[in-house]
Amino acid sequence: MTKKVSEPYRGEVRGSKGSVFYRTHSYHTKVPPEGIVPFIEYYTDPGDTVVDPFCGSGMTGVAALQTGRHGILSDLSPAAVHIASNNTGLGAAEDIATAARNMLAELQDLETELYETVCTDCTCAARIEYTVWSDTLVCPSCGDEVLYWDAARAESGDLRKDLTCTNCGHQFRKTKAQVRPAQPVLVSVSCSSCKSRQQRPLTESEKQAATLPRRERVSDWYPTSPLHSWREMWRGQHRDMGIATSADFFTDRNLQALAAAWRVAQQTCAPQAMRFAVTAIVNRASKRYQWNPKRPTNVLSGTLYIASLTYEFNVMSLLRRKLRAVEQLAAATTPTAGTVTTHLASATNLEHIADHSVDYVFTDPPFGANIYYSDASFLWEAWLDNFTDATEEAVVSTSLKAENGGKTLDDYEKLMTESFGEIARILKPGAWASVMFHNSDDAVWSTIVRAIDAAGLCIESAVAFDKSQPSFKGIKQITHSERVSSFDLVLQLREGVTNAEPRAQTRNRDDNEILRLLTEHLTTATPRQRTTPYLHSYVMRILLERGWPLTGLSYAGVEDLLAHNFDLKNAAWALRSPLSEHTPGANP
């Protein structure tokens, strides 16, 4: 029997990204499981069924296990299903530890072959931890080949946009130069004998080992899935760099190491968990990890970008660390009364779930055009040899043809309406659904509201979810260099009147009331609650809970409203000083 809940959950939630469940395998977006737990405990009882039809990395399933509920997860992406099923069901910790030991032992000789070198301090055998590779460019003036490493680095070590040819002194931009094959320029070596860590130019033998053509010699299977030019994330840069297939994202040396690891993983007593460890290092082992003079810079999320200076990390060192994390994850997964099943399925067709059989839904659907998941998962799904059906993906992608997954905002609305319709179908009478969403575009928000209404669901409340650590884009927009949202909202839904006229189109918006509520909020808010991202979420909550139209109040629109009525100090908004020359008003 479904728990009777008459009022929606109203507390603000903050989640941490530090747990082993969150950290073990990356994913494009994640909701920290400890942030989902309060919703599950509020809306359900132990033993109830919780569903997430856009499960991603499976954090709803983790939260269900932690609270003794039964989770049913599904996603359109094979990569998501692979990650979610392992995050919620790795297997016995003892089996994982045994498989990890055997896997590393089996790969030890290959590591010696690929990554062993000589310590220049003590002349003992040492290990290459990473090699930095540089694009080779053709000078537009003299035609000489020049390493980007030499042409771009200033004396401080920072990178310049204006490059200088080391042959003729001509200054040029990278976009004006032809690109030739990359070359290794720097190596980091660790020596267990003298305990040193060296970062230096490569020796001749190290250069030969790094550039040795190996691909034709690799006997193990590796993916050669084509990177089609019609993909949303394809760029001319990929063509210029010779990136035509999934294999081209890796150096020959790392491709050989990954192929061997993939084979050996299947031969262990825990093949699924061991392959989980391999996919967890795939992006870091690729050319997507860009060099930074201060520290390694992570792959640029939401893209398939390859920088002009990249790392080639030792695959076996990456694997050792990741296997330790997988062992920790298995140890942290304590047995509970909860269970989780994972399915490869579109949210528009949850045929594996019966009508009115679910006690609660918590889900985090795609946010319009924010991330193209099928492209972002390209390398994972290449290794899994199973790809997302992009024609069913709920994203806005107007640059693609329909047969390649292209969709308008209307197409996105149709898919989301069908998905919310399935949520309404599977919920028990009186049960609730929580939908995490955010977007800086008021048109996308309006689309979600219409889709919810069309499915016969009502928005009863919206609460803020602070993921604690903003993304790279989140940091940029806090400093006003990019207008995107970083505070998500969790919409609390339950069954309404089917085919009723949408609330957001039947009530007039009171902009003066919005301004009054903002003023009241700013009198007591913390600095973090006075940033533009938070206040954009706050305004969205006001509009959604009152059923007011969202038109004109995009992220930029809210920012303009704030600028016209309040003062910005140290990236936080405050009540306007009496000395201000501006005249207050709801509209600029």
C-alpha positions in Angstrom: 0.0 0.0 0.0 1.4 3.4 -1.0 2.4 5.7 1.8 -0.2 8.5 2.1 1.5 11.9 1.6 -0.7 14.9 1.4 1.9 17.7 1.2 5.0 17.8 -1.1 8.6 17.7 0.3 9.7 21.3 0.7 13.2 21.2 2.2 16.2 22.4 0.2 18.7 19.7 -0.5 22.4 19.8 -0.8 24.5 16.8 -2.0 28.2 16.0 -1.9 30.2 14.6 -4.7 32.7 12.9 -2.5 31.2 9.5 -1.9 32.6 6.3 -3.4 29.3 5.7 -5.1 29.6 9.1 -6.9 33.3 8.9 -7.7 34.0 5.5 -9.0 32.8 5.9 -12.6 32.3 9.2 -14.2 29.1 10.2 -16.0 27.9 13.3 -17.8 25.5 14.3 -15.0 24.9 12.8 -11.6 22.7 13.4 -8.6 24.5 12.6 -5.3 22.6 9.6 -3.8 22.5 11.2 -0.3 20.5 14.0 -1.9 17.9 11.5 -3.2 17.6 9.7 0.1 15.4 12.4 1.8 12.9 12.3 -1.0 12.7 8.5 -1.0 12.2 8.4 2.8 9.6 11.1 2.7 7.4 9.6 0.0 7.8 5.9 0.6 8.1 3.2 3.2 10.8 0.4 3.3 10.0 -2.3 0.8 8.2 0.2 -1.6 9.1 0.4 -5.3 11.1 3.4 -6.7 11.5 3.9 -10.4 14.0 6.1 -12.4 13.3 5.9 -16.2 16.3 8.2 -17.0 18.6 6.4 -14.6 22.0 7.6 -16.0 24.7 6.4 -13.6 22.1 4.8 -11.3 22.3 7.0 -8.2 18.5 6.6 -7.6 19.2 2.9 -7.4 22.0 3.5 -4.9 19.7 5.6 -2.8 17.0 2.9 -3.0 19.4 0.2 -1.8 20.6 2.4 1.1 17.0 2.9 2.3 15.8 -0.7 1.8 13.5 0.1 -1.2 13.2 -1.8 -4.5 14.6 0.2 -7.4 13.7 -0.3 -11.1 16.1 1.6 -13.3 16.1 2.1 -17.0 17.8 4.2 -19.6 18.1 4.5 -23.4 21.9 4.4 -23.2 23.8 1.1 -23.1 26.6 3.0 -21.3 24.2 4.3 -18.6 22.8 0.8 -18.1 26.4 -0.6 -17.8 27.4 2.0 -15.3 24.1 1.9 -13.3 24.1 -1.9 -13.1 27.6 -1.9 -11.6 27.0 1.0 -9.2 24.1 -1.0 -7.8 25.3 -4.6 -8.1 29.0 -5.2 -8.4 29.0 -8.5 -6.6 30.8 -9.9 -3.6 33.8 -7.8 -2.4 35.9 -11.0 -2.1 35.3 -11.9 -5.8 36.1 -8.3 -6.8 39.4 -8.3 -4.9 40.4 -11.7 -6.4 39.6 -10.6 -9.9 41.5 -7.4 -9.5 44.7 -9.1 -8.3 44.5 -11.7 -11.1 43.9 -9.1 -13.7 46.9 -6.9 -12.7 49.1 -10.0 -12.5 48.1 -11.0 -16.0 48.9 -7.6 -17.4 52.2 -7.1 -15.6 54.4 -8.2 -18.5 52.6 -6.0 -20.9 53.1 -3.0 -18.7 56.8 -3.7 -18.6 56.9 -3.8 -22.4 54.9 -0.6 -22.9 55.8 1.7 -20.1 59.1 0.6 -18.6 62.1 3.0 -19.0 65.4 3.9 -17.3 65.6 6.3 -14.4 68.1 9.1 -15.4 69.0 9.6 -11.7 70.0 6.0 -10.6 69.8 4.1 -14.0 67.5 1.5 -12.5 64.3 0.4 -14.2 61.5 2.9 -13.8 57.9 3.4 -15.0 56.5 6.0 -17.4 53.5 7.5 -15.7 52.5 9.8 -18.5 53.8 11.3 -21.7 52.7 14.7 -23.0 52.0 15.0 -26.8 52.0 18.1 -28.9 50.4 18.9 -32.2 52.8 19.6 -35.0 51.8 22.7 -37.0 52.9 24.0 -40.4 54.0 27.7 -40.2 51.7 29.6 -42.7 54.7 31.8 -43.5 57.8 29.6 -44.1 56.1 26.2 -44.3 58.4 24.7 -41.6 57.0 22.3 -39.1 56.8 23.6 -35.6 55.7 21.9 -32.4 52.7 23.7 -30.7 54.6 23.0 -27.4 57.4 25.3 -28.6 55.3 27.9 -30.4 52.7 28.5 -27.7 54.6 28.4 -24.4 55.5 31.7 -22.9 58.5 31.9 -20.5 56.1 31.6 -17.6 55.0 28.3 -18.9 51.5 29.5 -19.7 50.1 29.1 -23.3 49.7 32.0 -25.7 47.0 32.4 -28.3 49.5 34.0 -30.7 52.0 31.3 -31.7 55.6 32.1 -32.8 57.3 30.0 -35.5 60.6 28.8 -34.1 62.1 28.9 -37.6 61.2 32.3 -39.0 59.6 34.1 -36.0 56.3 34.6 -37.8 53.3 35.0 -35.4 50.1 33.1 -36.2 47.0 31.6 -34.8 46.5 27.8 -34.6 43.4 28.0 -36.7 45.5 29.3 -39.6 48.0 26.4 -39.6 47.8 22.9 -41.0 48.0 20.1 -38.5 50.5 17.2 -38.8 50.8 14.1 -36.6 51.4 14.9 -32.9 54.8 14.3 -31.3 55.8 13.4 -27.7 57.5 16.3 -25.9 57.6 15.5 -22.2 57.6 12.4 -19.9 56.9 11.9 -16.3 58.8 8.9 -14.7 58.5 7.3 -11.3 61.4 5.2 -9.9 60.8 2.8 -7.1 64.5 2.3 -6.5 65.5 5.9 -5.7 62.0 7.1 -5.0 62.3 9.9 -7.5 59.6 11.4 -9.8 61.1 13.0 -12.9 59.4 15.3 -15.4 61.8 15.8 -18.4 62.1 15.7 -22.2 62.1 12.2 -23.6 65.2 10.2 -24.3 65.6 8.8 -27.9 64.6 5.3 -26.7 61.5 6.7 -25.1 60.6 8.6 -28.2 61.0 5.4 -30.3 58.8 3.5 -27.8 56.1 6.2 -27.8 55.9 6.6 -31.6 56.3 2.9 -32.6 53.4 1.9 -34.9 51.6 -0.8 -32.9 48.0 -0.9 -34.1 48.6 -3.5 -36.8 50.3 -5.8 -34.2 47.5 -5.7 -31.7 45.9 -9.2 -31.6 43.2 -8.3 -29.0 39.9 -6.8 -30.1 39.4 -3.1 -29.9 36.6 -0.9 -31.2 36.8 0.9 -34.6 33.4 2.5 -34.6 33.3 5.4 -37.1 32.9 8.9 -35.8 30.4 10.1 -38.3 30.6 13.8 -39.4 26.8 14.0 -38.8 27.3 13.6 -35.0 26.5 16.7 -33.0 29.9 16.6 -31.4 31.9 16.1 -34.5 34.1 19.0 -35.5 36.4 19.7 -38.4 39.2 19.4 -35.9 38.6 15.7 -35.7 39.2 15.4 -39.5 42.3 17.6 -39.3 43.7 15.4 -36.5 42.9 12.1 -38.3 40.2 11.1 -35.9 37.9 8.9 -38.0 37.1 6.1 -35.6 36.9 5.4 -31.8 40.4 3.8 -32.0 41.9 7.1 -33.2 41.1 8.7 -29.8 44.0 6.7 -28.4 47.7 6.4 -29.0 48.8 3.1 -30.4 50.4 2.2 -27.0 47.4 2.9 -24.9 45.1 1.2 -27.4 47.1 -1.9 -27.1 47.0 -1.7 -23.3 43.2 -1.1 -23.2 42.5 -3.9 -25.6 44.5 -6.3 -23.5 42.8 -5.1 -20.3 39.4 -5.6 -22.0 40.2 -9.2 -22.9 41.7 -10.1 -19.5 38.7 -8.5 -17.7 36.4 -11.0 -19.4 38.6 -13.9 -18.2 38.3 -13.1 -14.5 35.8 -14.4 -12.0 34.1 -10.9 -12.0 34.1 -9.9 -15.7 31.3 -7.3 -15.4 33.0 -5.5 -12.5 36.4 -5.6 -14.2 35.1 -4.1 -17.4 33.4 -1.5 -15.3 36.9 -0.5 -14.2 38.1 -0.4 -17.7 35.3 1.8 -19.0 35.9 4.0 -16.0 39.5 4.8 -17.3 38.7 5.0 -21.0 38.4 8.8 -21.3 41.4 9.5 -19.1 43.4 7.0 -21.2 42.4 8.7 -24.4 43.7 11.9 -26.1 40.9 13.9 -24.6 42.8 14.7 -21.4 44.4 18.0 -22.0 47.7 19.2 -20.6 47.8 22.2 -18.3 50.9 24.0 -17.0 49.6 23.8 -13.4 47.9 20.4 -13.2 46.1 17.9 -15.5 42.9 19.3 -16.8 40.0 16.8 -17.1 38.3 16.0 -20.3 36.0 18.8 -21.4 32.6 17.4 -20.6 29.8 17.6 -23.1 32.3 17.5 -26.0 34.7 15.2 -27.9 37.3 17.9 -27.9 41.0 17.1 -28.3 43.5 19.8 -27.3 46.8 20.6 -29.0 48.6 19.3 -25.8 47.4 16.0 -24.4 48.4 13.4 -21.8 49.1 9.8 -22.6 48.6 8.3 -19.2 50.0 4.8 -18.3 46.9 2.6 -18.7 48.1 0.2 -16.1 48.7 2.9 -13.5 45.2 4.2 -14.2 43.8 0.7 -13.9 45.5 0.0 -10.5 43.9 3.1 -9.0 40.5 2.4 -10.5 40.5 -1.2 -9.4 41.1 0.0 -5.8 38.1 2.3 -6.2 36.0 -0.6 -7.5 37.0 -2.7 -4.5 36.1 0.2 -2.2 32.7 0.5 -3.9 32.1 -3.2 -3.5 33.0 -3.1 0.2 30.8 0.0 0.8 27.8 -1.8 -0.7 26.4 -3.4 2.5 23.6 -5.9 2.1 20.1 -4.4 2.7 16.6 -5.5 2.1 16.5 -3.4 -1.0 17.0 -4.7 -4.6 17.7 -3.0 -7.9 17.0 -4.2 -11.5 18.3 -2.3 -14.5 16.8 -2.3 -18.0 17.8 -0.9 -21.4 14.6 0.9 -22.4 13.2 4.3 -23.6 11.4 6.3 -21.0 8.6 6.6 -23.5 7.9 2.9 -23.3 8.2 1.3 -19.8 6.5 -1.9 -20.9 8.5 -3.8 -18.2 6.5 -2.0 -15.5 2.8 -2.7 -14.9 0.1 -0.1 -14.6 -0.3 1.6 -11.2 2.4 -0.6 -9.6 5.0 2.0 -8.5 5.1 3.9 -5.2 7.4 6.7 -6.2 9.5 8.0 -9.2 12.7 10.1 -8.9 14.3 11.0 -12.1 16.7 13.4 -13.8 15.8 13.7 -17.5 17.9 15.4 -20.2 17.8 19.2 -19.9 16.9 20.1 -23.5 20.1 20.8 -25.5 22.5 21.0 -22.6 24.1 17.6 -23.2 24.0 15.3 -26.2 24.3 12.0 -24.3 24.7 9.6 -27.2 27.7 11.5 -28.5 29.2 12.1 -25.0 29.0 8.3 -24.4 30.7 7.5 -27.7 33.9 6.0 -26.4 32.2 4.0 -23.6 29.6 2.6 -26.0 32.3 1.8 -28.6 34.0 -0.5 -26.1 30.7 -2.0 -25.1 29.9 -2.4 -28.8 26.4 -1.2 -28.2 25.1 2.3 -29.1 22.3 4.6 -28.0 19.4 4.9 -30.5 19.7 8.6 -31.0 16.3 8.9 -32.7 14.7 8.2 -29.3 17.0 10.5 -27.3 15.1 13.3 -25.6 17.3 16.2 -26.6 17.0 19.3 -28.8 19.4 19.0 -31.8 18.3 21.1 -34.7 21.6 20.8 -36.6 21.1 17.1 -37.3 18.7 15.4 -39.8 15.9 13.4 -38.2 17.3 10.1 -39.2 20.5 10.9 -37.3 18.7 11.9 -34.2 17.9 15.6 -35.0 15.0 17.1 -33.1 13.3 20.4 -32.7 11.9 21.8 -29.4 8.5 20.4 -30.5 10.0 16.9 -30.9 11.6 17.2 -27.5 8.2 18.2 -26.0 6.6 15.2 -27.6 9.1 12.8 -26.2 8.9 14.3 -22.7 5.1 14.2 -22.9 5.2 10.5 -23.7 7.8 10.0 -20.9 5.6 11.8 -18.3 2.6 9.8 -19.6 4.5 6.6 -18.8 5.3 8.0 -15.3 1.6 8.8 -14.7 0.6 5.3 -16.0 2.9 3.3 -13.6 2.3 5.4 -10.4 -0.2 4.0 -7.9 -3.1 6.3 -7.0 -1.9 9.1 -4.7 1.8 8.4 -5.4 4.3 11.1 -6.2 7.0 11.7 -8.7 10.1 14.0 -8.3 11.7 15.4 -11.4 15.0 17.2 -11.3 15.3 19.8 -14.0 16.9 23.0 -14.9 17.6 25.1 -18.0 18.6 28.7 -18.7 16.0 28.9 -21.5 12.5 29.9 -20.6 11.2 28.2 -23.8 12.6 24.8 -22.6 11.0 25.3 -19.2 7.7 26.1 -20.8 8.0 22.9 -22.8 8.5 20.8 -19.7 5.5 22.4 -18.0 3.3 21.7 -21.0 4.6 18.1 -21.2 3.8 17.6 -17.5 0.3 19.1 -17.9 -0.4 17.0 -21.0 0.5 13.8 -19.1 -2.2 14.6 -16.4 0.3 15.5 -13.7 0.5 18.7 -11.6 3.5 20.6 -10.2 2.7 20.9 -6.5 6.0 22.4 -5.5 9.6 23.0 -6.6 12.6 22.7 -4.3 16.3 23.7 -4.9 18.9 21.0 -5.1 22.4 22.3 -4.6 25.0 19.8 -5.8 27.6 21.6 -3.7 30.4 21.7 -6.2 29.6 23.5 -9.4 30.8 22.3 -12.8 33.3 24.1 -14.9 30.4 25.9 -16.6 28.8 26.6 -13.3 32.0 28.3 -12.1 32.1 30.3 -15.3 28.6 31.6 -15.0 29.0 32.5 -11.3 31.7 34.8 -12.5 29.4 36.1 -15.3 31.4 34.7 -18.2 28.6 32.3 -19.2 24.9 32.4 -18.7 23.8 28.9 -17.6 22.0 27.4 -14.6 23.8 25.4 -11.8 21.2 25.1 -9.1 18.7 22.4 -10.2 15.1 22.3 -9.2 13.2 19.2 -8.1 9.6 19.4 -9.2 7.1 17.5 -7.0 4.4 16.0 -9.1 1.3 14.0 -8.6 -1.7 13.1 -10.7 -3.9 16.0 -11.6 -6.9 16.5 -13.9 -6.2 14.9 -17.3 -6.5 17.2 -20.3 -7.0 20.2 -18.1 -5.9 23.5 -19.5 -2.3 24.1 -18.5 -1.9 26.2 -15.4 0.9 28.2 -16.8 -1.4 29.5 -19.6 -4.4 30.4 -17.5 -2.9 32.7 -14.8 -1.5 36.1 -15.2 2.0 36.7 -13.9 2.5 39.3 -11.2 6.0 40.8 -11.8 5.6 43.1 -8.8 5.0 40.1 -6.5 8.2 38.5 -8.0 10.1 41.6 -7.2 8.7 41.8 -3.6 9.6 38.1 -3.0 13.1 38.7 -4.3 13.5 41.7 -2.0 12.3 39.8 1.0 14.6 36.9 0.1 17.7 39.1 -0.2 17.2 40.6 3.3 18.1 37.2 5.0 19.8 35.1 2.3 23.4 33.8 2.6 25.9 34.9 0.0 25.5 31.6 -2.0 21.7 32.2 -2.0 22.3 35.7 -3.5 24.2 34.6 -6.6 22.5 34.8 -10.0 22.3 31.0 -10.4 20.5 30.6 -7.2 18.2 33.5 -7.8 17.3 32.2 -11.2 16.2 29.0 -9.6 14.4 30.9 -7.0 12.4 32.8 -9.6 11.6 29.6 -11.4 10.2 28.2 -8.2 7.9 31.2 -7.8 6.6 30.8 -11.3 6.2 27.1 -11.3 4.4 26.9 -7.9 2.0 29.6 -8.8 1.4 28.4 -12.4 2.6 31.7 -13.9 4.0 32.0 -17.4 7.7 31.7 -17.7 8.1 33.7 -20.9 10.8 36.3 -20.8 12.4 35.0 -17.6 15.3 33.1 -19.0 18.6 33.1 -17.1 19.5 36.3 -19.0 16.0 37.8 -18.3 16.3 37.1 -14.5 19.8 38.6 -14.6 18.5 41.8 -16.3 15.7 42.0 -13.7 18.2 41.7 -10.9 20.5 44.3 -12.5 17.6 46.8 -12.8 16.5 46.5 -9.2 19.5 45.4 -7.0 23.3 45.9 -6.6 25.9 43.3 -7.4 28.7 43.0 -5.0 31.3 40.3 -5.1 29.2 38.1 -7.4 26.2 38.3 -4.9 23.1 40.5 -5.2 22.1 42.9 -2.4 19.4 45.5 -1.8 20.0 48.6 -3.7 21.9 51.4 -1.9 19.9 54.6 -1.3 22.7 56.4 -3.3 22.0 54.4 -6.4 21.1 56.4 -9.5 18.9 53.6 -10.9 15.1 53.8 -10.6 13.7 50.5 -9.3 11.1 48.6 -11.3 10.2 45.1 -12.3 11.0 45.7 -15.9 14.2 47.3 -17.2 
